[in-house]
Amino acid sequence: MEYKQREAFYLLKIIAAAIDGGCVEIPTDNFDWDNLFQLTVMHKVEGLAYAGLAQTSGLPDEVLNRFAEAYKLSVFTEYVQHSEGVKLLRLMEKNGIDCLPLKGWVIKPLYPQPALRSMCDIDILIKKPQSAAVKNLMVSMGYTVESFGSNPDVYIKKPIMNIEIHNALIRDKTDHFATAWDRAVLKDGRSHTYLMTDEDYYIFLLAHLRKHFFGSGTGVRSVTDVWVYLKNYESTLDWAYIKEKLSDSGIWEFDRRIYALCLCWFAGAEKTPEVEEYEEKILFSAAYGAGETAAKNAVVSDINSTVGVKNTFFKKTIYLLRLMFPGVSVMSASYPFVKSCSLLLPAAWVLRGFKSLFFRKEAVKSTFSNVLEINNDELNGMNDK
């Protein structure tokens, strides 16, 4: 493996040290520090890595300096993002725009230092009728409109600012977050700035993690977010409510596995085979499996695109039939005569079938095998987007 297990598990130790304020021992026997650094970049936890290593005595200067430079960049980025975010939320409040910050903006203050939790963009939920007013506000702040009219609207200000304005949240089987505004609470002293309840934010955190887990993949940072959130709120959360909502959405079992994974990574609990399966996908997929994961989940998304069919076997069958018998627009690229006369489409299918049978037999077998191996959890996970 390009990223060795030794460096990956050491990364977990230094993240735990950064969160809890402990120290880690320096590994011996030609430990690959460059490998570790690249792994932290891949998982976007460079700041956490530095904080976990900073209290370690005897670390080579060149190693610590490399992580220190990454941490300094994190601090600068945090300063700019925080300043811009505060300014935007104040202007939304002043202009009567109902807004609800999401994701990194909410979780960052729970870390020992906000800069330890990197954030690619600032996510804010608004009410869709106010989208145009937000657009005008963003332009007045010097942002460029990257996309508008979908979900989310995206605004850019170079060199580092990226703001995503959402008009709807993640969908699950029960559409719990379609009514998010009904449960949102006003922030103290504000008239238009809202927060989720602690329980709803935890549900959102898990639903969002699950979407990425069964989508293009997710990394160490997302699991660390869950652990940090639990360290702050676990004892005060209404777990009966959380279990009910996650169970209704089909996410409770996933939540329990992520919870068990957190205990293994950050509290020394024993691993089960189920936890090891999740560990493998999360800890290593960001390093060298993201492309394969994304490709697989593009297939999952196509399978789920079959409207009105709930049975997994029938979904897969319809998907494979579509692969075997493409329409005119697809077939005409390889067989131009189809474009001239669509009645010849079956003849093109026969020619394509013979070509696949004699020249692409292994690829066809692999495709069928991969589709048949996709399980219900993976299909349901993609449905929860």
ABEGO torsion letter per residue (X at the ends): XABBAAAAAAAAAAAAAAAAGBBBBBBBGGBBAAAAAAAAAAAGAAAAAAAAAAABBGBBAAAAAAAAAAAAAAAAAAAAAAAAAAAAAAAAAAAGBBBBBBEAAAAAAABABAAABBBABBBBBBBAAAAAAAAAAAAAAGBBBABBGBOBBBBBBOAABBBBBBABBBBBAAGAAAAAAAABBBBBGBAABBBBBAAAAAAAAAAAAAAAAABAEBBAAAAAAAAAAAAAAAAABBAAAAAAAAAAAGAAAAAAAAAAAAAAAAAGBBBBAAAAAAAAAAAAAAAAAAAAAAAAAAAAAAAAABBGBABAAAAAAAAAAAAABBBAAAAAAABAAAAABAAAAAAAAAAAAAAAAAAAAAAAAAAAAAAAABBAAAAAAAAAX
